[in-house]
Structure formats: C-alpha cells, structure tokens
C-alpha cells in the first residue's frame, strides 16, 4: 500500500471540492460493495451505429482481419499493440501473462489496490485481455468475412469473463476507465454480430441478449457512479464518458441508470474543451494519450450525434476542437519513426487498423488523407476532411509552427523535422503523465529518428526504469544539480513542479527559458538553411544573472544510429540513408560518447530507451559538460551530411 507520505502529497494535490467528492465516492463504494440487483431496463436498440457495406471493404482490411482472427482464436495476443503474448483461450482473466503469475482474489474491488499486486504481478498486463480488443477483432471477422465461428469465439470469451468476474469483485473492477473501455468494445461487438445475423434470431442473437443484461447493467452502473473526477479526471474520464455515450446511444433505456444523453453531452463538451488546448494539444503533455483521448471524443461525439443527443452548436464546438487536435498530432508526430513525449502505454480505443503495431501511425495517415495507408479508418469513417476541418497553426519566421497553449514548436527544414518542447510538466496539480522534458529537442532526418525523447518503459512493474526515463538527466534540455524541477512522489504524482517555461523569437531563433528560484536554464534553436541544412543549439545555465554555472546536456540518439568520433569536437551519426554531423562549440569542457556493446545487463539503465511501452533497447548518447564559471561557446550544431 502507498505510505503516509504518498497520501499526504496526494491530498495536497486535491482542492476542497475534490475532497468532498472523494467522501461521496467512499459512500458509493460502501453502498455498491455487495450490489447484485439492478433496475429493469428496456434493451431496445437504436439505429446506431450505422455500419458500412461489407462489399466495399478493401482487400487489405479483409486479409488483416482474417489473419488476426486466426491468431487470436489460438490465444496469440499482442499486448500494447506489439508484444507477442500467448494466453489461454479464453484467457485466465486473473493472470499477469508477462510475469507468469496468477493473482486470483474473491475480494471486493473497493478493497483492492490495483497499483500494488502480489507476487510481482502488475496491473497493466492483467488488464490488457480484459479490454476485449480480441473479441472485437473476432466480431469484425464474423461481420466482414461471414465467419460465424469467429463470432462464437468472441461470445465464448465474453461469457467466460462474466462468469469469472462477478460485478465489483476482483482486479478487473478496480477502474472505471477499464469498465468504460469494455462498454465501447461491447457496443461494437453487439453491432457487428447483430449485423451478421441481420433479422434472424439465431444462436448469436440469443447469447447476446443474455450478455447485454449480464454485462451492461453492472458496467454502466459502475462506470457512471465511480467515474473519475478532480485531479484524476484526465483521459480516464473521457474513456468513461465515451463508453457510457456509446451504450446509451445504442440502448437508450440504459439512461435509466443515470447517464442520460443530455448529461453525457454536457460532460463530453466540457472535457473535450478542457483536455485539448485551443491550439489542439492535449493537456496531459503525453503524445500517445493525445491519440487515445481524441478517439474517445470521436466515438462519443458520433454516438450521441447519431441519436440526436448533441445540439448543432455543441457538436460544432466539439468538432472544431477535435479538428485542431488532429492538426496538432499531424504536425508534431513523424509516422515513419514515431517517438512520443511524456508517458505512453501504446493504448488505443478500437481496432480500426490493418496493422496493430502501427495503430497511431495509421490514424495519422487517415488525418493526412492517405487512404492506402489507413484503409480500415477510411472504410469505417470515410475521408477525414469530410467530417472535420484541419485548421492551420500559427506560423512564425524561419518556418516554425507554434502551438503556444500546449507549449511546442515544430519546423520542417528540407529533409529535417525538429520538435521543441516548452510545455509545462503535465496536467493539473499531479502532472500525472508528464516527464521532465522542458526545452527538449527531437530531430528527424529523411524520416529517420536521430535525436530522440527516451520514451516511457513501464508504469508499476519497474519503478526504477519509469523514474529514469521521466527524469531530466536523460532528456536533452540543460541539466544541473543546482536546480530541482520536480520531485517524483508516486507513479503518477509529481511535487514541487517547475513553472511554465518562457519562450520567444528573435527573428528565426526560438528562445526557451526555464526560471526557478532566481536561476535560469536557457536554450536557443536556430534553423540553418543552405547547402548543409541543420540546427544551431545554444545552451546556458545562470545561477545568478550574468554568472555561468555548471550543467550538462545529453544528446540521446535513436536505436540503430551508428556514431563515430571524427575529432575531439566532431561526430558523425548515420541511420540508414540519413547522415548527420554534430559539431561542438569550444565552451564544453568534455564530451563523452557512450555506445552499447551488447554486454548491458537487464538492470543497466545507462543508455536505455523505450521505443514502445514495455519494450527497451540501448542506444548511443553524447553527454556534454560545461564547467562552473566557464565563459564560452556552449553550442551544438547538427548538419545534414
């Protein structure tokens, strides 16, 4: 269990209103702990969702779904979209398959702490099968390919889940986000299998009728009454609203349990506008959660609008913000070599992709209008611009595109792409998913990642790795022991959070300053056009105005980069067809090049990076040191070729 210090810091992150809501939550938990009865509900369905004509499905979509359905039916799942895991069929819902540990319990969910499981298990891998991505894919195969056995497999899994996870008991009932995600999944499963049997009342329809009562009643009750609020109301609340919106749109009678269309419409607009800044960036300061949260908003908006649950004005305000958010993602991510900033657990909402390992990239391609690279998105939703506008962001001199509320600037210079972070640490008083990445610069050349954000690694299962990859030391903003930018108080809790960085332009030069207690960390980034395009970066630390202090800068290169030292202050970096020269100014007192040699142990953290959640590798880095009181040219120049 978290210690008293954690509870104290968590309490300090709450306002008076949230404290009152926490007391209400405890009352709801007391009332619901042994609940086994629910109000009677009419399960008549609305026309939502309207599915496309299966005859128009591209062959690439058909082939991908057939392959995935065969794989899933044999217990071969992909956790987090990339990690191959073999599970039982149906899965053991109380097992962490990654750790190989069973954690059965008959305790009520309100008695359990899902952040600390016994025997070395972790909650993320335990929850992964219970998000029902597998049954959704199987239901897609039944509908699109006419494969009844896939539909039967999907229902086998859901019936087994219901038997092994009675309402409000065990690990899978400890999070309203998880119940909300299952509501999204069940809505689509029901729609696909119902469309397959059409007007026939066959075996699938009879089994679905029983499952609707067994699944929907406790899930809607739990998700609505135990939804997130206060400092915890991040992407979780959007997921909960989305799940409720979909089921109330498809089965209007479920509003009897509390979540009416009108209430959900108000919540959806409020949270969409709160969780996406006017410039489109997500307030979590974590790029994969941008994709994840956007999809929740899209699903909920389309569901409520389909049944008349959104006014024209409210729909317009939501769509305008989602258009801004789509533009933001398109501008700051590079689909050929995606590296996120902030936390990323590679989550997605629904499997509208051909290749699960490229879920967010196919979404990027859908926004960009590339039908061949986002075939399933186009098949299910049509062209992006038929639904939403893509507004142009504010442009500055030198080719910069600026997102001022979120705190990012991007620049495409020839074959280069640069992304500069001048954001606050994270959302709200907890900054739950933020990393100490203010002033960080990421670089891509010819579509290859060259200088990267090091990633996330893990949440609960490996605290040392999580803390390391979120730290200032492994991001490339100027770093000094004399300035504390924040303290990690828990897996999703920061204290002593640094102020928002200041930014400005001097012509085409982007200037970013971080001022803490009279001390200043500064960075400027200047585009260098010409035959050898590139970037001139100048860093400094002033303990007092006009005084130079000691600091370091670590340039973390991407896995696969080959780095050679050509001279004391000259390095050559090669990644595929991309070649980059790194030139150092005379002010640096030392430049240490570290490269992996294959002897790194599992516990080693130096040089570790995380391209995907729960996946790590080692990559070269260059660490520069500036001595105290030194006066010099603390520059790093990146040139193509």
Secondary structure, DSSP 8 states (H G I E B T S, - for coil): ---HHHHHHHHHT--HHHHHHHHHHHHHHHHHTT------------S-S----GGG--HHHHHHHHHHHHHHHTTEEEETTTEEEE--SS--TTEETTTTEE----SBGGG--TTS-GGG--HHHHHHGGG-HHHHHHHHHHHHH--HHHHHHHHHHHHHHHHHS-TTBSGGGS-HHHHHHHHHHHHHHHHHHHHHHTT---HHHHHHHHHIIIIIHHHHHHHHHT---GGG-SHHHHHHHHHHHHHHHH-GGGGGGS--HHHHHHHHHHHHHHHB-TTS-BTT--HHHHHHHHHHHHHHHHHHHHTT-S-HHHHHHHHHHHHHHHHHHHHH--GGG---SS------SS---S-GGGHHHHHHHHHHT-GGGSHHHHHHH--GGGT------EE-GGGEEEETTTTEEEEEETTEEEEEE---SSSTTTTTT--S-TT-EEEEETTEEEE---B---SSS-HHHHHHHHSSTTSSS-B-TT----EEEETTEEES-----EEEEETTEEEEEEEETTEEEEEEEEEE-SSS-EEEEEEEEESSTT----EEEEEEB-TT-EEEEEETTEEEEEETTEEEEEEE-TT-SEEEEE---S---TT--TTEEEEETTEEEE--EEEEEE-TT--S--EEEEEE-
